[in-house]
């Protein structure tokens, strides 16, 4: 098995184990210790426990690889895992079943592997750059719905200017694109890859929210923003979509879908 195939297999196994741990916490979330990192930006003991499990498993299997995680941080390295233990923590803590465990693997700044596990619905999304994307081992591809029937998933951070989002929603409506804000960038991107949405757009997110999902969308035949070398620890505006809505989405977003923009 080649090195990337080994890592893809391991990432799926680790994500599933981490998801089981997260699900146990989800079912007993009332007793979790919770802290605020910022406005509407929460972290719980579940986030930290799940990230610790992922880091232990990665270190045991691939000690040469670096890890950049939402809760424990890290530095950009040439061989790097990008980890979000629970993407959608606010949903998780409120009992909303829309959150996931996220692992991506980048080589020299290019995301080669993307894995997101949805424990509540027991769906495993996995991709390898240039080889394809899968849900539970079955190949997936982006939607072919026309623009007038399209749906865009939005992600919003209180670190961004709310007025820009208000204007963005207006432009989406003017373009005839429906929108949803569901609380998990990672799952939104999975659902673009799987054809449930035609697009995803955020004016600011972190690499651990989006790297795996952007890889999934591209591997499923879609178009997605790249995360530039040297920018992995900074917020960026990113987008992803089916090819048929790229032009309209770029016009709405105000930046090229393939390039993204500084957050």
N, C-alpha and C positions, 0 to 999 in steps of 0.2 A: 504494500500500500504506500503510495507516495505521500510526502509530508503534508500536503494540503488535504488529501483524502483522510489521513489520520486525524487531522485537526477538525475537519467537518464532522466525522463520526464522533469524536470526543465531545465536541461542542453540543451536539444533540443529546448525548448521554448526560452531560453535566447540566444542561438546561432542564432536562426532565427531572433530574434529582433535585435541582434547586427549586423547580416548580412545585414539587411535592412538599418541600419544606415551606415554601411561601404559602401554599394552599392551607396547610395546617394552621399557620398564623392567621390567614384570612378568615378561617372558620372560628377563630378565637380572638378576633381583632379587638374586642372590647377591653381586653387586659393589656394591650401593648403600650409600652412607653413611647411617646411621640414628642418630637422637638420641631420647632419652626426654624428653618434655615433662612427664610425670607418671607415676603408677602405671598401667601398661598403656596408656599414651598415647604413641604413637610418631609420629615424623615422619621422612620420608626425603627424599633429594635428589629423588626422583621427585615427591613432593607439591609441593615448591617449584618444580620445573621446570614442572609442569603448571599450577600457579596462575599462574606468570609468563606462560605462553603465553596463558591465558585473559584475564589483565589487559591484555596488549598488544592482543589482538584487540578487546576491549571498548572500550579507550581510542581505538583507531583508528576504530571505527564510531560510538561514542556518547560523545564526550568530555564531554558535559554530565552524564553519569550517574556516581554514586558507586559504589564497590565495597567490600563487606565480605566478606573471605575468611578461611578458617580459619587459613592460615599467615601472611599479611601483615596481617591485621586490617583496620581501617578504622572509619569513623564512620557512624552512622545519618543518612541524608539523605532528602529527599523523593522523589528518583528514585534507586533503589539496586538494584544487583545483589548477590545473596547467593550466594557461591561456595564449594563444597567440591571441591577438585581431585581427591581420592580419598577417597570416603566408604567406610570399611572398610579403613583402612590396615593394621591387624593381619592381616586376611585376606590382603590384597595381599602383605605381606612373608612370610607363611607359605606362599604358593602356593595359597591357597584361592580359587577363582574366584567370589567373591561380593563385589564392590565396584563402585563407579560414580563417574562424573563428574557433578557437580551444579551447575546454575545456576537461580536464581530471580530474578524481577524484581518489585520492589515500588514502588508509587506511593502516596505519602502514608501509608505503613504497611500498605497492602493488597497482598498478593501477587497479581499479575495474570498471571504466567507461571511455569510450573514445567517444567523439563527435567532429566531424568536419563538418562544413557547408560550402558548396561552393555556395555563393549567386549568382554568375553570371549564373551558370547552374542550380540553385535551386535544388541541391542535398544535402540531409542530410545523413551523415554516422554516425551510432551510434553502440556502442557495450557495452555489460556487460560481464565481465570475467566469463567464464563458462556457459554463457547462449546463446551466439550467437552474430552475427553482422548483420546489416541491412543497406540497402540504401533505403531511403524513405519508411521504414517499411517492405521492402521485404528482406528476408534472402540472404546473399551473402556468397561466399566461394572463397578461393584462387584457382589459376589456376592449371590445371593438364597438361599443355604443357610440352613437353620434353625439356631437357637442350638445345639441338641444335636449338630449336625454341624460346628460352627464351629471355626476355628483363629485364634489370636492370635499375631502376631509380636512378640517383646519386644526391647527395646534396653536395655542396661545400661551405666552408667558407673561407674567406681570412685570418682568424685567423689560418688556417692550412697551412702546407707546400705544395705549389703547385706542387713541384716535386713528392711528394707522390701520388698525384692524377694522374699525368702523368703516373707514373708507374702502378697505379691501372687500368687505362684505357687500358694499354697494356696487363695486365693480363686478363682482361675481354675479350678482343679480342682473346687472345690465347686460352681461355676456350670456345670460340664460343658463348659468351653471348653478345647480343646487348646492347647498353646503351643509356640513355637519361638524359639530365640535364635540368630540367624544372623550377626550382626556388622556389619550395614549398615542403619542407620535408613532411609536414602534408598531402597534397594532394597526393604526391607520395605514402605514406603509405596507404591511402584510396584505391588507385588504385591497390596496391598489394592485399589488402583484397578483392577487387572486381574482381580480376582476370585479370586486364588490363595489369599489369606487373607481372613478376614472382619473382622479388626481388627489394629491395631498400637497398642502402648502402651509408653511409657517414662516413668520418674519423673524424668528429667532429660536434656536434650540441648540442643544449640546450634541457632541458627536456620539455619546453613548445612547442618546435617544434615537438617533437616525441612521447611524452607519450601517447597521445590519439591514434595516428596511430598505435603504437606498440600493444596497447590493441586491436584495431580493427583487426589487422592481426592475432593475436593469437585466437581471438574469431571466426574468419572466417576459422580456421583450419590450419593456417600457423605457422611459427616459428619466434620468434622475440626476440631481446635482452631485458634483464631485466634492469631496472634502479636501481642500488644498493641503499640501505638505506644509507643516509648521503651524497649522491652524487647529489641530485636534483638541486643544484645551480651551478654545474660544467659541463663543456662540456664533452661529451663522443663520442666515435666512436660506432655506432650502425648499426644493419642490421636487415632485415626481409625478409622472403621468403616463397614460397611454399615448402612443404617437399621435393619434387623431386629434388630441386637444392641446398639443404642445404650444402652438401659436397663440391660441386664446389664453392659455394659462400664463404664458410669458407676458402678454399684454396686461393681464390683470395684476400679476405679481410686480411688474416693473423691473424684472431682472430675468436673464436667460435661465431657463429651467436647468440646462446642463451645467451652468457655472455657479448658480447660487449667488449669494451676496454676503457681505459683512453684516453681522447681526447688530 
